[in-house]
């Protein structure tokens, strides 16, 4: 398969997780009103989604190594489609949580398969380039989805957004069914407990793998902090309408899109280490800026949107390079390597969503503190990377 055909097919997978999150965000206050609950309770559905995504990281890597990338992703997309359509009319918030968990569980297969296929086909700068360009196409969804979701919520009701999730899953499934070729060699022993433990032990003994995997912990926690809290801050605390929120959130994610494109363009000239360092510094500066705005009493839509935008720029510069660095030594267990790095990242995201859902106070203070803490974590994580490169 050519580079651009691979990019097209992987792009369909890259939009899934942003779609299930971002088209949902403008609907959160409306969903709370529909079920007669507080918005904080609806925010917890994002924790359910992220918990499913974190669990999915463990499942799909071994399955993809055993049965092949194509088989696993096509069947997973069938379940994703059903969960998306069912979430338009759940009988209770408990059912909504369960369906969102299932959406996260199945959408997680997208990034697992992306990382595995990229490692099957590419290495080094080409791997970083492909991952960054997949992030570019994935980043178009966070720009478009909140605008569409906000407009639809205001004009047609939040349920239509959930139907869009299901129909998108169906389209992606059909495209992959007809055009995706198998890229890996199925390993009949991949699901053997002893083989799995040996593979994970190999990963956990690798200083390079652990170093690069944990670089993404702070950025992913900050990403999901933004996803969990920004809509309620802007819509309920600051009085922004759902459709205007969609535009503001699209601006935040436009920074992510542009930075992903830059990371792809600069991958071969700057190298992984510089992209990681610059991304970490941008996350730190953005997190500190968000906190300073709150502490100085200058809370406003601009005061929270601009630091969030900056944070997403740092995220997009850092994550493709860190992922490529972690996966590079393990072509023989690419699926399982992808699973473990995904567990670290989405586990951090699930924890951030849960904490912010529980401590939500209706203001921008919890999110600002969270971004500052995640920015510090992002900075700390680069020092092992620099030490590894010096050796």
N, C-alpha and C positions, 0 to 999 in steps of 0.2 A: 504494500500500500504506500502511496506517496505521502509526503509530509502533510500536504494540505488536505488530503482525504482523511488521514488520521485525525487532523485537527478538527475537521467538520464533524466527524463521528463522536469524538470526545467532547466536543462543545455541547452536544445534546445532553450528555451526562453532567457536564459542569453546571448547567443551569438549574438542575433539580433542587439541590439544597437551598440555593438563594431564592428560588421560586416559592417553596413551601414556607419559607420564613417571611420574605419581604412582601408578598402580596397579602399576607395575613396581618401585617403590622397596622395598616390604617383601619382594619376592621375590629381591632381589639376593644375599643370602647363600645362599639355597636354590639359586639358579641356579649360583652358584660351586661349591657342593657337588656338584650334578648333573654338572657338566662337569670337576670335579677341578682347578679353577683358583683363584687368589687373587681376593678380592673386588675388588681394584684393577683386575683385568682386566675384570670385569663392569661396573665404573664407566666403563670406556672405551667401553662400548656407548652410554652417554649422550652421549659426545663424538661418536660416529658419528651418533646421532640428531640432535644439534644441528648437525653438519656438513651433514647432509641438509637440515635446516630452513633453514640459512643459504643453501645453494645454491638451494633452492626460492624464496627471496625474489627471486632474479634472474629466475627463469623465469616465474612466474605473472602478474606485473604486465603485461609485454608481451602475454602470451597472452590475459589478460582484456581488455586494451584492443583486441586484434585480433578475438577471437571472441565476446566478451561474458562477463559474470560467470557466468551460469547454465551455459553449455556447459562451461566450464573446470572449475568446481567439481564438477559431477555426474560427469564422467569421472575426475577425480582421486580422488573418493571411492570409485569402483570399484576402483582400484588400491590405495588405502589398505586397503580391506576385505580384499583378497587377501593383502596383506603381513601384516596383523594375524593372520589365521587361520594363515598359514604359519609364523609365529614361535612357535607353540605347540610345534612339534616340529622345530626345526632340527637337522641332524646334527652340528653343531660350533659352537664359539664364533665361528668365522669367518663361518658362515652367519647366526648371530644378529646379528653386527655388520652384515652386509649388509642383513638384513631390517629392523633398527632404522634404518639409514640410509634405507631406502625409506619407512619409516613417517614419519620426520622430513621427508623430501622431499615427501611427499604431504600430511601434516598441515599443513605450512607454508602450503598454499593457503588454509587457513581464515582466518588473520589477514590475508593479502593481500586476499582477497575481501571480508572484513569492512570493512577500511579503505577499499577502493575503493567499495563500496556506500554506506557512510556518507557519503563525500565526494560521491557522485552525488546523494544525497538531502538532505543537511543541510550547514550551515556554522555557524561560530562556536560559541556556547554549546550549541546543539542538537547539534552534532557531538560536542562533549566529553561531553554528557549521554548520547548514544546509546553512545559508546565505553565510558564508565564503566559503564553498565548492562549492556553485553555482558560487561564484565569481572566484574560481579556474578554473572551466570549461569555464566560460565566458572570463577569461583572456587568454585562449589559442587562442582565436580569434584575439586579438590585437597583439599576437606574430606571428601568421601565416598569417593573412590577409594582412598586409603591404608588407610582402615578396612576397606573391602571386600577390598582386595588382601591386607592382613595376615591377615584372618580366613580367606580362601580359601587362602592359602599354607599356613597351619597345618592346615586341615581337609581340603582337597581337592588341594592341590599347585599350584605356580606356573603350570602350563600353562593352567589355567582362566582366569587373568587375561588371557592373550593371546587366548583365544577371545572374551572380553568386548570387547576392543579391536576385533576384526574385526566382531563383530555390531553394535557401536555404529556403526561406519563404514557398514554396510549400512543401518541405520535412518536415519541422517542423509542418506544418498544418496537414499533413497526419498522422504523428506519434501521435500527440495529439488527433486527431479524433479517432484513433483506441485504444489508450492505456491510455489516461488520464481519471480517474474517478473523479466525482464531489466530492469536499471536503467541500463545504460550504452549509449552509441552505438558499435557496433563501428567501429574505425578500420582500414581496409584496409591502411594503410601502417605500422601499429604495429610490425610485425616487420621492416620494412626497416632494414637496418643504419644507413644514414644518418639515418633518422628517429629510431631509438633513441639514437644518439650525440647527436643534437641535443637530445632530451628530457633525457637524463642531464646534458648540459652545462648546460642551463637550470637543472636542479635544483642542480648543484654551484656555479653562480654565485650562487645565492640565499643570502644571509646568513641570512635567517629560516629557511629550510629546514635548513641545516647546523646552525644554533644549536639548534633544537628537536630535530633528529634525534639529535645527540650528547649531549643531556641524558639520554637513556635508556641510554647506554652503561654507566655504572657500575651503575645499578639492575639491568639485565639480567644483567651479569656476576655480581652478587651473588646474584640469583635462581638462576642455574644452578649457582653454587657450593653453595648450600643443597641443591638437588635432587641434586647429584652426591654430596655427602659426608655429609649428615645421617643417612641410614639406616645406613651402616656405623659411624658414630660411636655412635649410640644402641644398635644391635643388638649389634655386636661389641665395641666398646670399653667401653660402659657396661652391657652385659648385659640390655638391654631386649628383650622378646619381639617378634616381628614384628607381632602383633595390637595390642600396647600401643604400638609405634612408630606404627601407623596412627592411633591416637587422638592421640598427641602431634603428629604431622605435621598431622592435621586441625585441631588447635588453632592451629598456625602459620598455616595457610591460611584459617582462620576470620577472622583479623585482616585478611587480604587481601580477603576477601569483604566484611566490614563497611566497610573503608576505600573499596572500590570503590563501594559504595552511597552513602557520604558524599560521594565525589567527584561522583557523579551529582546528588545533591541540592544540592550547593553550587556546581556549575559556573556557574550563572547569577549567583549572588550574590557569590562570591569572585573569579571570573575565573581564567583559566589561570595567570597569573604567580604568584598567591598559592598555588595548589595545587602548582605546581612547587617553589616555595621551601620550603613546609612539608614536602613529600615528601622533598626533598633533605636537610633538617635531620634528619628522623626516620631516614633511612638512615644518616647520619653518626653520630648518637648511638647507634644500635643496633649499628653496626659497631664503634665504640670500646668499647661495653659488652662485646661478645663477646670482644674482645682483653683487656680488663682482667680478666675472669673467669679466663682461662687464665693470664695473667701472675701473678695472685695465688694460683694453685694451688687454685682453688675449682671445678674442673671437675665438672659434674653434669648430668643431663638438663635440669634447670631452667635451669642456667647457659648452655646452648646453645640451648634451645628459645625462651626469652623474647627474646633478641636477634634470633633468626631471625624470630619473630613480628613484632617491631618493624620489622625491615627490610622485611617484606612489606607492612606498613601504609604505609610511606613509598613503596614501589614503586607501590602501587595509587593513591595520591594523585597521583603525579607523571606516570605513563605516559599516561593518557588525555589529559591536558591538553597534554603535550609532543607527542603524536601529532597531535592536532587542530591545534596551532600549526604543525607542519611541513607538513601536508597542505593547509591552508587556501588558499594562493594557486594551487593547481594542479588545478582541476576538469577541465581539458582533458587531463591526463596522470595521472589519479588512480591508475591501475594501476601505472604505472612509478614514480610517487612512493612508492607503498606498498611496492614491491619494494625500493627503495634504502634506505628507513628500516628495513625488516625485515632487510636484509643487515647493516646496522650493529649492530642489536640482537642478532640471533641469531649473528652472527660473534663478538660479545663473549661470548655465552653458550657457544659452542663452544670458544672459547679458554679460558674459565674451567673448563669441564668437563675439557678435555684436561690442563690444568696440574694440577688437583686429582687427577685419576686417576693422573698420573705421580708426584706427590710424596706421595701418600697414605702415612701412616706408622702408621695404626691409631689415631691420637689425634684430639682436636678442635682441635689447634694449627693445621694448615693452613687449615681453614675459618675459624677466628677471625681469622687474619691476612688472609685473602681478604676477609672482610666489612669489616674496618677499611679496607683499601685501596679497596674499592669505595665505601665511604661517603665517603671523601675525594674520589674521582672525582665522586661525585654532587654534592658541595658545590661543587667547582670549576666544574662545568658550568653552574651557575645564573647565574654572573656575566655571561656573554654574553647570557643571556636578559634580565637586568635592564638591561643596557646598551642592548639593542634596544628595550625598552619605553620607556626614558627619551627615546630619539630620536623 
